[in-house]
């Protein structure tokens, strides 16, 4: 199993987008990979949230990492989160 490394860019969004490294790793290990722009890949997972984000209550959080599958590791370029 390849190691997963979050780029500096991806790490810089931990607090502003509200995701954890564990959620990203889980998404990549268990989610279905689909093509993304610029020859990258992406996947999505929905997790139970039941909490407030930016003052509003949400039941679910979706974590969508965008990454590159390199020969020796998986490099996460960025991570998007959606709340609903």
C-alpha atoms as a printed R data frame, in Angstrom:
   type eleno elety resid chain resno       x      y       z
1  ATOM     1    CA   UNK     A     1   0.000  0.000   0.000
2  ATOM     2    CA   UNK     A     2   1.453  3.353  -1.061
3  ATOM     3    CA   UNK     A     3   1.935  6.127   1.479
4  ATOM     4    CA   UNK     A     4  -0.305  9.175   1.146
5  ATOM     5    CA   UNK     A     5   1.315 12.598   1.435
6  ATOM     6    CA   UNK     A     6  -0.605 15.858   1.667
7  ATOM     7    CA   UNK     A     7   1.044 18.736  -0.170
8  ATOM     8    CA   UNK     A     8   1.726 22.002   1.605
9  ATOM     9    CA   UNK     A     9  -1.196 23.507  -0.310
10 ATOM    10    CA   UNK     A    10  -3.597 20.796   0.893
11 ATOM    11    CA   UNK     A    11  -2.378 21.102   4.499
12 ATOM    12    CA   UNK     A    12  -2.892 24.863   4.430
13 ATOM    13    CA   UNK     A    13  -6.661 24.291   4.128
14 ATOM    14    CA   UNK     A    14  -7.150 22.052   7.200
15 ATOM    15    CA   UNK     A    15  -8.872 24.692   9.303
16 ATOM    16    CA   UNK     A    16 -10.562 26.821   6.651
17 ATOM    17    CA   UNK     A    17 -12.233 23.846   4.937
18 ATOM    18    CA   UNK     A    18 -12.710 21.707   8.031
19 ATOM    19    CA   UNK     A    19 -11.190 18.335   7.173
20 ATOM    20    CA   UNK     A    20  -8.625 16.093   8.844
21 ATOM    21    CA   UNK     A    21  -5.745 14.113   7.409
22 ATOM    22    CA   UNK     A    22  -7.458 10.935   8.627
23 ATOM    23    CA   UNK     A    23 -10.587 11.748   6.597
24 ATOM    24    CA   UNK     A    24  -8.491 12.324   3.482
25 ATOM    25    CA   UNK     A    25  -6.615  9.049   3.896
26 ATOM    26    CA   UNK     A    26  -9.869  7.181   4.538
27 ATOM    27    CA   UNK     A    27 -11.447  8.711   1.424
28 ATOM    28    CA   UNK     A    28  -8.525  7.680  -0.779
29 ATOM    29    CA   UNK     A    29  -8.289  4.179   0.680
30 ATOM    30    CA   UNK     A    30 -12.034  3.426   0.512
31 ATOM    31    CA   UNK     A    31 -13.562  5.759  -2.087
32 ATOM    32    CA   UNK     A    32 -13.986  5.173  -5.807
33 ATOM    33    CA   UNK     A    33 -11.317  6.983  -7.800
34 ATOM    34    CA   UNK     A    34 -12.480  9.008 -10.786
35 ATOM    35    CA   UNK     A    35 -10.574 11.169 -13.278
36 ATOM    36    CA   UNK     A    36 -10.182 14.856 -12.445
37 ATOM    37    CA   UNK     A    37  -8.744 17.723 -14.460
38 ATOM    38    CA   UNK     A    38  -5.040 17.950 -15.320
39 ATOM    39    CA   UNK     A    39  -4.533 14.151 -15.277
40 ATOM    40    CA   UNK     A    40  -5.341 13.984 -11.581
41 ATOM    41    CA   UNK     A    41  -7.729 11.751  -9.681
42 ATOM    42    CA   UNK     A    42 -10.407 12.434  -7.102
43 ATOM    43    CA   UNK     A    43 -12.756 10.547  -4.820
44 ATOM    44    CA   UNK     A    44 -15.496 11.455  -2.352
45 ATOM    45    CA   UNK     A    45 -16.788 10.207   0.949
46 ATOM    46    CA   UNK     A    46 -19.720 11.372   3.020
47 ATOM    47    CA   UNK     A    47 -19.281 11.382   6.791
48 ATOM    48    CA   UNK     A    48 -21.819 12.045   9.509
49 ATOM    49    CA   UNK     A    49 -21.198 15.548  10.797
50 ATOM    50    CA   UNK     A    50 -24.172 16.678  12.950
51 ATOM    51    CA   UNK     A    51 -22.407 19.875  13.999
52 ATOM    52    CA   UNK     A    52 -22.138 23.549  13.183
53 ATOM    53    CA   UNK     A    53 -19.923 24.912  10.451
54 ATOM    54    CA   UNK     A    54 -19.724 28.678   9.999
55 ATOM    55    CA   UNK     A    55 -22.705 29.109  12.314
56 ATOM    56    CA   UNK     A    56 -25.017 26.692  10.536
57 ATOM    57    CA   UNK     A    57 -25.982 23.134  11.519
58 ATOM    58    CA   UNK     A    58 -25.151 20.396   9.007
59 ATOM    59    CA   UNK     A    59 -25.869 16.664   9.138
60 ATOM    60    CA   UNK     A    60 -23.280 15.520   6.601
61 ATOM    61    CA   UNK     A    61 -19.827 16.527   5.425
62 ATOM    62    CA   UNK     A    62 -18.409 15.420   2.087
63 ATOM    63    CA   UNK     A    63 -14.630 15.213   1.744
64 ATOM    64    CA   UNK     A    64 -13.234 15.299  -1.818
65 ATOM    65    CA   UNK     A    65  -9.449 14.983  -2.151
66 ATOM    66    CA   UNK     A    66  -7.795 15.658  -5.516
67 ATOM    67    CA   UNK     A    67  -4.545 13.741  -5.903
68 ATOM    68    CA   UNK     A    68  -1.861 12.279  -8.143
69 ATOM    69    CA   UNK     A    69  -1.061  8.564  -8.087
70 ATOM    70    CA   UNK     A    70   2.722  8.583  -8.453
71 ATOM    71    CA   UNK     A    71   4.852  5.414  -8.659
72 ATOM    72    CA   UNK     A    72   5.979  5.501  -5.006
73 ATOM    73    CA   UNK     A    73   3.280  7.555  -3.260
74 ATOM    74    CA   UNK     A    74  -0.069  9.281  -3.572
75 ATOM    75    CA   UNK     A    75   0.241 13.067  -3.388
76 ATOM    76    CA   UNK     A    76  -2.848 15.024  -2.355
77 ATOM    77    CA   UNK     A    77  -2.934 18.305  -4.257
78 ATOM    78    CA   UNK     A    78  -5.987 19.842  -2.595
79 ATOM    79    CA   UNK     A    79  -9.081 18.865  -0.626
80 ATOM    80    CA   UNK     A    80 -12.589 20.228  -0.999
81 ATOM    81    CA   UNK     A    81 -15.297 19.876   1.629
82 ATOM    82    CA   UNK     A    82 -19.022 20.309   1.237
83 ATOM    83    CA   UNK     A    83 -21.561 20.543   4.033
84 ATOM    84    CA   UNK     A    84 -25.205 19.599   3.683
